[in-house]
Amino acid sequence: MPRNSRHRRKLTTRTKISALVLSFATLAMGSAAWAGDSQPSTGVVLDSLSLSTASNGSMTATAKVHSDRTIRVQALTVAVRSANGSHFDFPGATAPTLGAWQTTFTSGSRTFPAGTYKAFAAYKYNNTWHNLSPVKTFTSGSTVTPTPSPTASASASPSPSSSPSPSSTPTASASPTPSPSQTTSTSGAAPLGIAGSWRQVFGDEFNGTSLDGSKWNPNWLGCPTCTTKPVNSAELGAYAPSQVSVSGGSLHLKAEKQQTTASDGKTYAYRSGLVESNGKAQFTYGAFEARIYTPAASPGVIANWPAFWTDGQNWPEDGEMDVMEGLGGGKACYHFHSPSGGPGGCAPGDFTGWHTYGAEWKPGVVTYYYDGKQVGQITTGITSSPMYLILNNGVSTEHGGPIATPADMMTDYVRVWQH
């Protein structure tokens, strides 16, 4: 088997090997649990903050800043608060050196539920978040029209979360607040970048306050309350239902360093979260998509071993489709495992933070899409047996990126379409 393969225990007691990975980013904080209380200025000045709207209603933000002295900030981003104080922050962040020159930050794109919002630039320096004014106020509805805030004083800047994330070290916050994209309809929406006529056959937007037990099991093929052993023998953490939660519009799978005894009687140095739909939802062919936040061990390097994948009942005969897993020292990678092998590859670029991962599975071919752009295609060894869905936040020194705990892998939504 390939070097990045991993063993998985199936209900049939078969052992399997397959590559799985977790990504986490300390800088690309799409859901900004940005900042604790707003702190006094350190000389950083917001020159301008602009919001732009695409034809599909998604928005991006651009902040231009300078500083009256040269400083290296830990993160620079654009945060958003709704009228009731909920977080709907733009995805992405950067860690630039600021000075008398102008530095420009452009966020990733996202959409907003109907309502009124305040947007503001924020930066982290010496482990403290600072909010910048002026603040932009905009309204989202059938159209999104940014307008300047009637007040642009620093006091008008909303205060970010009291649980700052990320920290200055490559350790993801244990409880960052998500920044989900919540406006795409659960019914009738099409997969990002994948052409064709589709009907949605499965979806979870994670808008409730607990995991939907009709769709998911909160561990690896165990009883509902069991702490189960790892999926792969190279993992260092057990999977506990306590590490799975739903809040703020996202699924949270939290990895932390905590000795934990699993149902196999062994004690593991870490515990983490996993959900799978075995026995509740499985599919043959279609488009599979999830919007996922992966913290980073360092800029551009996915931490830990997070993954979004599907699996059949008998491995490898039934196949395994890895839509995204953090492999190769922190890259976002895709594979398809079968008796023929496990071909695949890794996408170039920074896939820490919030990104959308998709795959179109057809007879004889699987095509992979990251943020709506094709990154790879596999045409050998493609199986045709039903597969169920899995999301997990693994910890391993052998696979994936550098370990960073506590760390929260967040998922905004999971959707499956078929023709």
C-alpha positions as CSV (number, residue, x, y, z in Angstrom):
1,M,0.0,0.0,0.0
2,P,1.2,3.6,-0.5
3,R,3.2,5.2,2.3
4,N,0.3,7.6,3.2
5,S,-2.2,4.7,3.6
6,R,-4.1,4.1,6.8
7,H,-5.9,1.1,8.4
8,R,-9.6,1.4,9.0
9,R,-11.8,-1.1,10.9
10,K,-15.0,-1.9,9.1
11,L,-18.2,-3.4,10.4
12,T,-17.2,-6.5,8.6
13,T,-14.1,-6.6,10.8
14,R,-11.9,-6.1,7.7
15,T,-8.8,-3.9,8.1
16,K,-8.2,-1.2,5.6
17,I,-5.5,1.2,4.8
18,S,-6.2,4.6,3.4
19,A,-4.9,8.2,3.6
20,L,-6.9,10.6,5.8
21,V,-6.0,14.0,6.9
22,L,-7.0,17.0,9.0
23,S,-6.3,20.6,8.4
24,F,-6.3,23.5,10.8
25,A,-5.4,27.1,10.4
26,T,-4.3,29.6,13.0
27,L,-4.5,32.5,10.6
28,A,-7.2,31.9,8.0
29,M,-10.0,32.4,10.6
30,G,-13.2,32.4,8.5
31,S,-15.3,32.5,11.6
32,A,-13.3,34.8,13.6
33,A,-13.4,34.2,17.1
34,W,-11.4,37.3,16.5
35,A,-10.2,39.0,19.5
36,G,-11.1,39.5,23.0
37,D,-12.1,43.0,24.1
38,S,-11.0,45.8,21.8
39,Q,-7.7,47.2,22.9
40,P,-6.0,50.6,22.5
41,S,-4.4,51.3,19.2
42,T,-0.8,50.3,18.5
43,G,-0.4,52.8,15.7
44,V,-2.2,50.8,13.0
45,V,-4.5,52.9,10.9
46,L,-7.3,51.7,8.6
47,D,-7.0,53.7,5.4
48,S,-10.1,52.2,3.8
49,L,-12.5,49.3,4.1
50,S,-14.6,48.4,1.0
51,L,-17.1,45.6,0.4
52,S,-17.9,44.3,-3.1
53,T,-20.8,42.1,-4.2
54,A,-20.7,39.5,-7.0
55,S,-23.6,38.7,-9.3
56,N,-24.4,35.6,-7.2
57,G,-24.8,37.7,-4.0
58,S,-21.5,36.7,-2.4
59,M,-19.4,39.4,-0.9
60,T,-15.7,40.1,-0.4
61,A,-14.0,42.7,1.8
62,T,-10.8,44.7,1.2
63,A,-9.0,46.5,4.0
64,K,-6.0,48.8,3.4
65,V,-3.9,49.7,6.5
66,H,-0.6,51.2,7.5
67,S,1.2,51.7,10.8
68,D,3.2,54.6,12.2
69,R,5.9,52.1,13.2
70,T,7.0,48.8,11.8
71,I,5.4,45.9,13.5
72,R,4.7,42.2,12.6
73,V,1.1,41.4,13.3
74,Q,-0.1,37.8,14.0
75,A,-3.2,38.2,11.9
76,L,-5.1,40.8,9.9
77,T,-8.7,40.2,8.8
78,V,-12.2,41.6,8.4
79,A,-14.8,40.6,10.9
80,V,-18.6,40.9,10.7
81,R,-21.3,41.1,13.4
82,S,-25.0,40.8,12.9
83,A,-27.5,43.0,14.7
84,N,-27.7,40.4,17.6
85,G,-23.9,40.1,17.8
86,S,-23.5,36.8,16.0
87,H,-20.3,36.2,14.0
88,F,-20.5,36.1,10.2
89,D,-16.8,37.0,9.5
90,F,-15.2,37.0,6.1
91,P,-12.9,34.0,5.5
92,G,-9.2,34.4,5.5
93,A,-6.5,36.3,7.3
94,T,-2.9,37.3,6.7
95,A,0.1,37.9,9.0
96,P,2.0,40.8,7.4
97,T,4.6,43.3,8.6
98,L,3.0,46.7,8.8
99,G,4.7,50.0,8.4
100,A,4.4,53.4,6.7
101,W,3.6,51.7,3.5
102,Q,0.0,50.6,2.7
103,T,-0.8,47.0,3.2
104,T,-3.9,45.5,1.4
105,F,-5.9,42.5,2.7
106,T,-8.6,41.0,0.6
107,S,-10.9,38.4,2.2
108,G,-12.4,35.2,0.8
109,S,-16.0,35.5,-0.4
110,R,-19.1,34.5,1.5
111,T,-22.9,35.2,1.5
112,F,-25.0,36.5,4.4
113,P,-28.5,35.8,5.6
114,A,-31.0,38.6,5.2
115,G,-30.3,41.3,7.9
116,T,-28.1,44.2,8.8
117,Y,-24.4,43.8,9.6
118,K,-21.3,45.7,10.8
119,A,-18.0,45.0,9.2
120,F,-14.7,46.1,10.6
121,A,-11.0,45.3,10.2
122,A,-9.2,43.7,13.1
123,Y,-5.6,42.6,13.7
124,K,-3.8,40.6,16.4
125,Y,-0.6,41.8,17.9
126,N,1.2,40.4,21.0
127,N,-1.7,38.0,21.5
128,T,-4.2,40.8,21.7
129,W,-6.9,41.6,19.1
130,H,-7.5,45.2,18.1
131,N,-10.5,46.5,16.2
132,L,-10.1,49.3,13.7
133,S,-12.6,52.1,12.6
134,P,-14.3,53.2,10.6
135,V,-17.0,50.5,10.6
136,K,-19.0,49.6,7.5
137,T,-22.8,48.9,7.9
138,F,-24.5,46.9,5.2
139,T,-27.8,45.2,4.6
140,S,-28.2,41.7,3.1
141,G,-31.4,40.6,1.5
142,S,-32.4,39.9,-2.1
143,T,-29.5,42.2,-2.9
144,V,-26.5,43.2,-0.8
145,T,-25.7,46.9,-0.7
146,P,-22.8,48.0,1.5
147,T,-23.2,51.5,2.9
148,P,-20.9,53.5,5.1
149,S,-21.7,53.5,8.8
150,P,-23.2,56.7,10.1
151,T,-20.6,56.7,12.9
152,A,-17.0,55.9,12.2
153,S,-15.5,56.3,15.6
154,A,-13.5,53.5,17.3
155,S,-16.2,53.2,19.9
156,A,-18.7,52.1,17.3
157,S,-16.5,49.0,16.5
158,P,-18.2,45.9,17.8
159,S,-16.2,43.9,20.2
160,P,-15.1,40.5,18.9
161,S,-15.4,37.3,20.9
162,S,-13.9,37.0,24.3
163,S,-12.2,33.7,23.3
164,P,-9.4,34.8,20.9
165,S,-8.4,32.4,18.2
166,P,-6.0,31.7,16.8
167,S,-3.2,32.0,19.4
168,S,0.3,33.2,18.6
169,T,1.5,29.6,18.6
170,P,0.4,27.0,16.1
171,T,-2.4,25.9,18.3
172,A,-6.0,26.3,17.1
173,S,-8.6,27.6,19.5
174,A,-10.7,24.9,21.2
175,S,-13.9,26.9,20.6
176,P,-13.7,29.3,17.7
177,T,-17.0,30.7,16.5
178,P,-17.7,29.6,13.0
179,S,-18.3,31.7,9.9
180,P,-20.8,29.6,8.0
181,S,-22.2,30.4,4.6
182,Q,-25.9,30.0,5.4
183,T,-27.7,31.5,2.5
184,T,-27.5,28.7,-0.1
185,S,-30.8,26.9,-0.2
186,T,-30.8,23.4,1.2
187,S,-33.0,22.4,-1.7
188,G,-32.3,23.3,-5.3
189,A,-28.7,24.5,-4.7
190,A,-26.1,23.2,-7.1
191,P,-22.6,22.0,-6.3
192,L,-19.9,24.7,-6.6
193,G,-18.2,24.6,-10.0
194,I,-19.8,21.3,-11.1
195,A,-21.9,21.7,-14.2
196,G,-25.1,19.8,-14.8
197,S,-28.7,19.4,-13.6
198,W,-28.8,18.3,-9.9
199,R,-31.3,17.4,-7.2
200,Q,-30.1,17.5,-3.6
201,V,-30.5,14.1,-1.9
202,F,-28.7,14.9,1.4
203,G,-27.8,18.0,3.3
204,D,-26.9,19.1,6.8
205,E,-26.5,22.9,7.4
206,F,-25.6,22.4,11.1
207,N,-27.9,25.2,12.1
208,G,-29.2,23.6,15.3
209,T,-27.7,23.1,18.7
210,S,-26.9,19.4,18.6
211,L,-25.8,16.7,16.2
212,D,-28.7,15.3,14.1
213,G,-28.7,11.7,15.1
214,S,-30.9,10.7,12.1
215,K,-27.9,11.6,9.9
216,W,-24.8,11.0,11.9
217,N,-23.0,8.8,14.4
218,P,-20.6,10.7,16.7
219,N,-17.6,8.2,16.6
220,W,-16.0,5.5,14.5
221,L,-18.4,2.7,14.0
222,G,-19.3,2.3,17.7
223,C,-22.2,2.6,20.0
224,P,-23.8,6.1,20.3
225,T,-22.0,6.9,23.6
226,C,-18.8,4.9,23.1
227,T,-15.3,6.4,22.8
228,T,-13.9,4.4,19.9
229,K,-10.3,3.6,18.9
230,P,-8.7,5.6,16.0
231,V,-9.6,4.9,12.4
232,N,-5.9,4.2,11.6
233,S,-3.1,2.7,13.6
234,A,-1.0,5.7,12.9
235,E,-3.4,8.0,14.8
236,L,-2.7,9.0,18.4
237,G,-6.2,9.9,19.5
238,A,-9.5,8.1,20.3
239,Y,-12.8,9.4,18.9
240,A,-15.2,10.6,21.6
241,P,-18.8,11.9,21.2
242,S,-17.9,14.6,23.7
243,Q,-15.6,16.1,21.0
244,V,-18.5,16.5,18.6
245,S,-20.9,19.5,18.9
246,V,-23.0,21.8,16.8
247,S,-23.2,25.5,17.4
248,G,-23.0,28.9,15.6
249,G,-24.1,27.3,12.3
250,S,-21.2,24.8,12.2
251,L,-20.2,21.2,13.2
252,H,-17.2,21.3,15.5
253,L,-14.8,18.4,15.7
254,K,-12.3,19.2,18.5
255,A,-8.9,17.6,19.0
256,E,-7.2,18.0,22.3
257,K,-4.3,16.5,24.2
258,Q,-6.0,14.4,26.9
259,Q,-5.3,10.9,27.8
260,T,-8.4,8.9,26.9
261,T,-9.3,5.2,27.2
262,A,-11.3,3.9,24.3
263,S,-13.7,0.9,24.0
264,D,-10.8,-1.3,22.9
265,G,-9.3,-0.9,26.4
266,K,-6.3,1.1,25.1
267,T,-5.3,4.6,26.4
268,Y,-4.5,7.2,23.8
269,A,-2.7,10.5,24.3
270,Y,-5.3,12.6,22.4
271,R,-9.0,12.6,21.9
272,S,-10.9,14.1,19.0
273,G,-14.1,14.3,17.0
274,L,-15.5,12.3,14.1
275,V,-18.9,11.9,12.5
276,E,-20.0,9.2,10.0
277,S,-23.3,8.3,8.4
278,N,-23.0,4.6,8.2
279,G,-26.4,2.9,8.4
280,K,-28.1,6.3,8.0
281,A,-27.1,7.7,4.6
282,Q,-25.1,6.2,1.8
283,F,-24.8,6.9,-1.9
284,T,-23.6,5.5,-5.2
285,Y,-22.5,8.3,-7.6
286,G,-23.3,12.0,-7.3
287,A,-21.7,15.3,-6.3
288,F,-20.4,15.5,-2.7
289,E,-19.5,18.8,-1.1
290,A,-18.5,20.3,2.2
291,R,-17.4,23.7,3.4
292,I,-14.7,23.1,6.0
293,Y,-12.4,25.2,8.2
294,T,-9.0,23.8,8.9
295,P,-6.6,25.5,11.3
296,A,-3.0,25.9,10.3
297,A,0.2,24.9,12.1
298,S,1.9,27.7,10.3
299,P,0.9,30.0,7.4
300,G,-0.3,27.8,4.6
301,V,0.3,24.5,6.4
302,I,-2.7,22.5,7.5
303,A,-2.4,21.2,11.0
304,N,-3.1,17.7,12.2
305,W,-4.9,15.2,9.9
306,P,-8.4,16.4,9.1
307,A,-10.5,14.8,6.3
308,F,-13.8,14.6,4.4
309,W,-14.2,11.2,2.7
310,T,-16.6,8.4,1.9
311,D,-16.3,4.7,2.5
312,G,-17.9,1.4,1.5
313,Q,-18.8,-1.5,3.7
314,N,-16.0,-3.8,2.4
315,W,-12.6,-2.2,2.0
316,P,-10.9,-2.0,-0.5
317,E,-13.4,-3.8,-2.7
318,D,-16.2,-1.2,-2.2
319,G,-13.8,1.7,-2.5
320,E,-12.9,4.8,-0.6
321,M,-13.2,8.4,-1.9
322,D,-11.0,10.9,-0.1
323,V,-12.4,14.3,-1.1
324,M,-10.0,16.2,1.1
325,E,-7.4,15.2,3.6
326,G,-4.5,17.0,5.0
327,L,-1.4,15.1,3.8
328,G,2.1,15.7,2.6
329,G,3.1,17.9,5.6
330,G,-0.1,20.0,5.6
331,K,-1.4,20.0,2.0
332,A,-5.0,19.4,0.8
333,C,-5.1,16.1,-1.0
334,Y,-7.5,13.8,-2.8
335,H,-7.4,10.0,-3.5
336,F,-9.5,7.1,-4.5
337,H,-8.7,3.7,-2.9
338,S,-9.8,0.3,-4.4
339,P,-8.2,-3.1,-5.0
340,S,-6.3,-1.3,-7.9
341,G,-4.5,1.0,-5.5
342,G,-4.9,4.6,-4.3
343,P,-4.1,7.2,-7.0
344,G,-4.5,10.8,-6.2
345,G,-2.7,14.1,-5.6
346,C,-2.4,17.3,-3.7
347,A,-3.7,20.7,-4.8
348,P,-1.2,23.6,-4.8
349,G,-1.8,26.7,-2.7
350,D,-3.0,27.5,0.8
351,F,-6.0,25.6,1.9
352,T,-6.0,26.5,5.6
353,G,-9.1,28.3,6.9
354,W,-12.5,28.1,5.2
355,H,-12.6,26.3,1.8
356,T,-15.2,24.3,-0.2
357,Y,-14.2,20.7,-1.2
358,G,-16.2,18.7,-3.7
359,A,-16.1,15.6,-5.8
360,E,-18.2,14.3,-8.7
361,W,-18.3,10.5,-8.7
362,K,-19.5,9.0,-12.0
363,P,-19.1,5.5,-13.5
364,G,-15.4,5.1,-14.0
365,V,-14.3,8.6,-13.0
366,V,-14.1,10.9,-10.0
367,T,-13.3,14.6,-10.5
368,Y,-12.3,16.8,-7.6
369,Y,-13.1,20.5,-7.1
370,Y,-11.6,22.8,-4.5
371,D,-13.4,26.2,-4.1
372,G,-15.2,25.4,-7.4
373,K,-12.1,24.7,-9.5
374,Q,-11.1,21.3,-10.8
375,V,-7.9,20.2,-9.1
376,G,-7.7,16.6,-10.2
377,Q,-9.4,13.6,-11.8
378,I,-9.0,9.8,-11.3
379,T,-10.1,7.3,-13.9
380,T,-8.7,4.0,-12.7
381,G,-10.1,1.7,-10.1
382,I,-13.3,3.6,-9.6
383,T,-15.8,1.3,-7.8
384,S,-19.6,1.4,-7.9
385,S,-20.7,0.3,-4.4
386,P,-22.6,2.6,-2.0
387,M,-20.5,4.7,0.4
388,Y,-21.3,6.6,3.5
389,L,-20.0,10.0,4.6
390,I,-17.2,10.7,7.1
391,L,-15.7,13.9,8.6
392,N,-12.9,13.5,11.2
393,N,-10.1,15.5,12.8
394,G,-7.2,13.1,13.2
395,V,-4.0,13.5,15.1
396,S,-0.8,11.7,13.9
397,T,2.9,12.3,13.8
398,E,3.2,10.0,10.8
399,H,0.6,11.5,8.5
400,G,-0.8,15.0,7.9
401,G,0.6,18.2,9.1
402,P,2.2,19.2,12.4
403,I,0.2,18.6,15.5
404,A,-1.6,21.6,16.9
405,T,-4.0,21.2,19.8
406,P,-6.5,22.2,21.0
407,A,-7.9,22.5,17.5
408,D,-11.4,22.8,16.1
409,M,-12.2,21.5,12.6
410,M,-15.4,23.2,11.6
411,T,-17.9,22.3,8.9
412,D,-20.4,24.8,7.6
413,Y,-22.4,22.2,5.6
414,V,-22.3,18.8,3.9
415,R,-24.4,18.3,0.8
416,V,-24.9,15.5,-1.7
417,W,-26.6,15.8,-5.1
418,Q,-27.5,13.3,-7.8
419,H,-29.0,13.6,-11.3
